[in-house]
Amino acid sequence: MTRRIRFNAFDMNCVAHQSPGLWRHPEDQSHRYKELSYWTELAALLEKGRFDGLFIADVLGTYDVYGGTDVAALRQGAQIPVADPLLLVSAMAAVTRHLGFGITTGTGFEHPYPFARRLSTLDHLTGGRVGWNVVTGYLPSAARNFGADDQLDHDDRYDQADEYLEVLYKLWEGSWEDDAVVRDAAAGVYVDPGKVHHIGHSGRHFTVPGIHLSEPSPQRTPVIYQAGASPRGVRFAAENAEAIFVAAPSKRVLAQTVSKIRDALEAAGRDRYAARVYALSTIVTAETDDAARHKHEEYLSYASIEGGLVFMSGWMGIDLSRYDLDDPIGQVESNAIQSAVAAFQEFDDDGREWTVRDIGRWAGIGGIGPVFVGSGETVADRLQEWVADTDVDGFNLAYAVTPGTFEDIVRHVVPVLTERGAYPQEYVPGTLRNALFEAGDRLPPEHRGARYRLRGPGSTVLPEEVARPSAVLADT
């Protein structure tokens, strides 16, 4: 049986996103990120290509690890300037019927009470096509601008995120009964007060005693996305996520990562396939393999090595400006970066030792995921091979230039996969959750958030046994 391949588009409300320097390419339109028409045109294109959704990244800080300042990030347009992702969704929803929208926001920089209302509002306005990418934050510059010296320790950030989601689940799942809005004109009653419940939350980080401000939206809880790669992040994802994004530069690393995620889902009491796993990648395609290779070489000529090093420094917490571009990677004192580069080198056949320059060049197009180059048939072959060998569900597709990269995928790759039976011919109707799993609009019973549902008329918001996250999230 041919395995289905799923696509998400990966973008950000900024210039160039994960391809620093490509904003200089004459066909790139990422500078139009400030124009609503850029986003509505992109949404319509992605829906034409039957993408699951558009995943919009975000950061609330600058990449200032490289050189210890934000100068290089500003010079390269490395995710700065950057605008808010949530404000884009309503306009894109108005020009589409099926496309989902995954929005990134951090748990450390906004109180969950107003955030719950913002997401419910978007879920109403989109007819249930909203997902939330939960991030805990990683840039020290973001923490400083919110009045802290630095981010919380890694695991402490996830502990706070646990409670953040607890509050949201209580508000979304346990405050309003489904039939609370009665609109009884004869009796003069719009909402039955007996069917709306105070959540009474008092925790270490948040105190939220009251009711949710919004009536239940189509999904109640938006689809939960997550991209944590650490052991703590994987445990968090296993308890909460319904779509998980991973970044792995090789098939071997990706297969190991996907297997760990599937095992963690089972450990959390869920099915191994209860979350869709998407791997970061970039596709450069054209009518023929030669044309695609020529296009890739042209893109590389615009890519910024400095911009790539700005990103890599921020992602790994290492100031790569301290090294000469031609220094062998063995001189970079970091186990993290050496293990990453070891995975990158799996794409090289010559066994050469990588330099700092090579790291920046690698990150110049699409970040740290693989770049698939070739005709539609060649790329389709590679994608199907990766799915078969890694058990991944699909791909989170970054761009080299926008919207050209996505136009090429829709023109050259989607028809080939569709003809092979590996890509859907039409959308599954309904909410984003139903489109992903074909199992209804609401959270499944085994999901953590479902435990916070009301247990009957007049019940309190949740029973004592689920007042805190389950043991699977505790550090071991």
N, C-alpha and C positions, 0 to 999 in steps of 0.2 A: 504493500500500500504506500502510495506517495505521501510523504509528510508535508503538511501545510507549512509555509513560511509566512511570517508576519513582519510587516514593516511599520516602524515609527519614523517620523522625521524629527531631527534634532536641531533645534535652533535656539536663539537667545535674542532678547531685545537689545541688540548691540551690533557693532560692526565685526564681521569676520568670524565671530564665535570661536571655533577651535582650529581655524586655519589662518594664523597670523601672517600678515603680509599680503594675503590674497585679495584684500580690499582694493589693492592697486590694479588688479586685473581689469581690463576694459569691459568685460562682460559681467563682473560682479556688481550686484545691486544692494549689497547689505547696508550701504549708506542710507537706503530708503527705510531703514527700520523705524524711523520717526513718522513715516507716512502710513496711515491706516490702509491705504490701497495696497501697499506691499503685503500686508498680512492677509487681507481678504483675497487677493489674487493667489497667494501661496496656499491658503486653505482650500480654495476651489481646485487648484492643481492637485493637491494631495488627495482630495476626495475623488477626483477623476481617476487617480491611481489606486484607489481603494486602500489607502494607508489606514492602519488602526487609529492613529492619532498623530498629533503634533505635540512633541514634548519640548517645553520651553524651560531652559535652564535659567539660573539666576545666581548672583552673588551680591552680598551687601558689604562689599569691601573691595580693595584693590590688591592686585598681585604685586606686593612690595617686598617679597623675600629676595628676589634677584637684585643685587646691589644695595639692598637695605632701604630702597626708596621706591616710589611709584613712577619714577621718571621714565624708565624703559617701557613700562606698561602703557603709559600715556603716549609715548612716542610711537609705539607699535599699534595702538588701538586694541590692546589685549584685554578684551572684555571691559573696556572703559573708553568712552562713556557708555553707560548702561541704564536702561529704563525699566519700569515696572512691568512684569509679565501679565499680571491679572487683568489689567485694563484692556488687553487686546482681545479677550475671549468673546465678549458679547458680539463684537462686529464680525468676527470669523464665524460664529455660530449662525449669524443672520444670513450668511451666504452658503451655508452647508446644511445637510440634513443628517449626516451619519458620522462625520469625522469627530474623533474624541480629542480632548485637550488636557494634557498633563502639565500642571503648573507647579513650579518650584517655589517654595517658601521655607524659611528656617524656623525651627521651634525656639530658637534662643532670642528672637528679636521682635516678637509680637505676642501679646497676651492671647490665649486661646479663645476667650469669650467673644471679642469682636471678629476674630478670624473665622470662627464657626459660622457667623452670620454671612460673612463675605462668600464663603464657599457654598453655603446653602443658596444664596442669591444666584450665583453662577449656575448651580445645578438646576434651579428653576428655569432660568433664562435660556439654558441650552437644551432643555428637555432631558436632563440626566446624562450629559456627555462630558462631565468634568472628572478629572482625576487630580490628586494632589501628590506631588513628589516631596516626601518628607526628608528634609536635610537638617542636620544639627549644626552645620557651619564648620569651617576649617580655617578661614583667613583671619589671622590676628588683627588685621586692620579693621575688620568689621567689629570685633569686640571692643576695640579702643574707641571707636566712634559711637558706641552705645554706653560708654562710661566705664568699661572694665579694662584691666591691664592686658588681658589676653583671653582667649577662649577658655571655657572650663576644660578640665582634663577630659581626654577622649571618652572614657567610660562614663564619667559624670554627665557628659552631654547626652548620652543615651539614657541615663537614668532620668534626667529632666524630660527628655522626649517621651519616655514611657508615661509619665504623669500628664504631659501635654495631651497625648492621645487619649488617655483615660478621661480627661475632661471633655474632649471633643466627642468621644463615643457616648458619654452620658448625655451630652446636649443633643447630638444627632439622633441617637437611637432610643434614649430613655426619657425624654422630656415630654414630647407630644405624642399622644395616641393617634393612630391613623385617621380616626373619625372625629378628631377634636374640633375641626372647622365644620360647623353645621349650617351656617348661613340661613338661619330660620327667620325669615322676614316677619312672619306672623307673630312670633314670640319676641322679636327684637333681639335675638341672640346670634352673634356671629361666631363666637368661639365658646364651646362648653368649658367653663373653668375647671370642672371636675376631671377633665381629660388632659389637662396640662399640668406637669409635675415639676417641682423644684428639685434640682439634682443634689443639693446639699453637699457639695464637694469641699473638703478641707484637707489639703495635703501639704507636703514639704515645700513645694514651689508655688502652688496656686490655691486660692480660695475662691470658689465660685458657688454661691448658695442658690442662685435663682434658676429661672427657666430659660430655655433657648428662645431667642427672639424671632426665629423664623418657623413657620409651619413646615411639616415634613416635605422635603423635596423628592423628586422621582427616585433617587438612589438612597436618600437619607444621608448615608456616609458616602462621599465620593470615592471612586476607585483609588486605593492607596498604592502609590509608587514608592520605590526606595532603591537606593544605589550604594548602600554601605558594603564595603568589601572586607573589613576587619572581622575577626571572630565575633566581636560584640555586635557589629553592624549586621552580620549574617543572622545572628539570633534575633535581633530586632526585626529584620525583614521577615524571618520565618513566622513570627507571631502576627505581623501586621500587613505585610505587603501582598498585593495581588498582581503587581507587575514589578519586576526587578531588573534594573539596568546594570550591566557589568561591562568592564573594559578590560579586555585581554588581548595581548598582541599576537598570540599564537593559538593554534588549535589545542595543543597540549595543555596550556594554561587555562584556556576556556573550558575544556572538558573537566578539568579538576575543579574549577570554580562552580560550574553547573552542578556537578555531583554533590559538592558540599551543600549547595543551596537545597537541592532535592532532599538530602538527608536531614537537613535542619527543619524543613517543612514537616517531614514525618515526625521528627522529635517534638515538634510543637503541636502534634495531634491533628495535622492536616494531611491531605493527600499530597503525594510527591509533585503533582502537577497542578496544585491549587494556585500557583502563581506563574504567570507568563514571564519567561526570562528572555531579555533582549540584549544582544551583544553590540557594543559600539563598533561601527565600521564606516568606511567611506567608499563609495563606488564612483569610479571614473570610467565611463562607458561611451561608446560611439558605434557607428555602423560596422566597423571592423576592428580586429585586434590592433592592427597597425595604427589606425586613427585614434584609438583609445590610448595607446602608448604615447603617441605624439602629444595628445592632450595632457596626459599626466606629466610629461617632461616640461611642457609649457607651464603648467601649474607650479611645478617645483621651482621654476625660474623666478617666480614671484614670491615664493614662501620665504618667511623671515626666520633665520636661525635665531636671532636675538629674541624674537617673539616666542619661538618654541621653547627657548631656555627660560623665559619669563614664566611660562605656564608650568614647565617641569619643575622649576624651583618652588613655585607655589604649591603644586600638587604633592611634592615630596618633602617640603620643608627644608630644602638645602639651597644655599646661595651658590649657584653655579657660576656666577660672575667672578668668583675667586680663582677660577681655573682658566688656563689658556685653552682656546678652542681646540688645539691639537693635542692636549694632554690625553693620554690613554685613560680609559674609564677606570682602570685599576688604581689610579692616583686619587680618585674621588672617594673620600672616606665615608662611605655610607653603604651598609648592607642592603638597604632598601633600593637604592638606585642600581646597585650592581645586579641584584636579582631581577629587576625590571629589564635592564639592558640584556641580561642573559636570555630573557624571553624574546626580546626584539631580535636578537641575533639568529633566532631560529629561521628567520626569513632569508638570511644570507647563506650562500653556498660556499663562500671562499674562506670562512673561518677567521677572518681578520679580527683584530682587536679594535673595538669601537672607541671613538674619542668623544669628547664633550660636544664637538661640532656635530657628530653623528646623532647625538641625542636631540639637539635642537632641530636638525633636519628631519628626523623622524616625526617630531611633534608639529612639524610645519603644515601638515595637511591632516585634519580630522582628529587631532589629539593622539592618544596612545592606542587606538584600535587599528586593525589592519586596513589597508587600502586595496580593494579589489579592482584590477584594471583589465579591461577587455571588452569585447563585443557583448551584446546581450546574452548570447548563447554561452560564451566563456564565463561571464560573471554568474549566470544562473547555475552553471556547473559547479563553480566554487561555492556558492551559497548552499546548494543542496549537499555538497560534500561536507561542509562545516556543520550543517544541521544534523546530518547522519552520524558524524563522528563525535559530536560534542553534546548532543541532546538539548541544544538551545532551541527556543521556540521561534526566534526571529532576530531582527537586527534594528538597532537604533542608529539611523543613518544620518551622519554628519555631512556637511557639504564642503566642497572645495570652493565653488562659487555659487551664489544663490541669485535667482532660483534655478540657474542652469543645471546644477547637479541633479536636482529633483526632476526637472524636465527630462533630462537624459534617462533617468531611471524609469520614469513613467513611459517614455517612448521606446526604450530598448530592452529593459529587463522585465518589467511587469508582463508584457505580452508573452514572452517566452515561458516564464514561470506559470502563467495562466494556462497556456496551451499544454503544459506538462502536467496539469492538475495539482500543482504545488502552490497555487495562489488563488484566492477566492474570485469567483466571477461576479459576485455581488455582495453587498453588505448584509450582515445579520441585522434586522431592524431592532429598534428600541434603544435602551440606554447603553452607555459605554460598557458597563459591567456585563450586560446581556450579550453585547457584541463580542466580548472577549471570551465568555464562558458558556453562553447559551443556556444559562441556568437561572434567569430572572434578574430583576433589578436590584435586589437587596443583598446584603452580606449573607453568605451561607452560614448555617448554624454553627459550624466548627470554627469560624473566624473569631478571633478575640473580641472584636467589636460587637458581635452578636450577643455576647454574654451580658451586655449592658441594656438590653431591651427590657421594656416593661413586661411584667409577668402576669398581667391581668388587670381588670378595672380597679382603679384606686390603689394599685400597688406602689410601693416606693420605687425609686429609679433603678435600683439593682440590689440583688441579694448580697449579704456580707461576704460570701465566699469568693466573689469576683470584684471586690472593692479595690484590689490592687492587681498589677500584672501577674501573670502566672509564673511559676517557678522556672520555666524555661528561659526567662529573660534574666534570671539572677546570674551574677558573675560566678564562675567556678574556678 
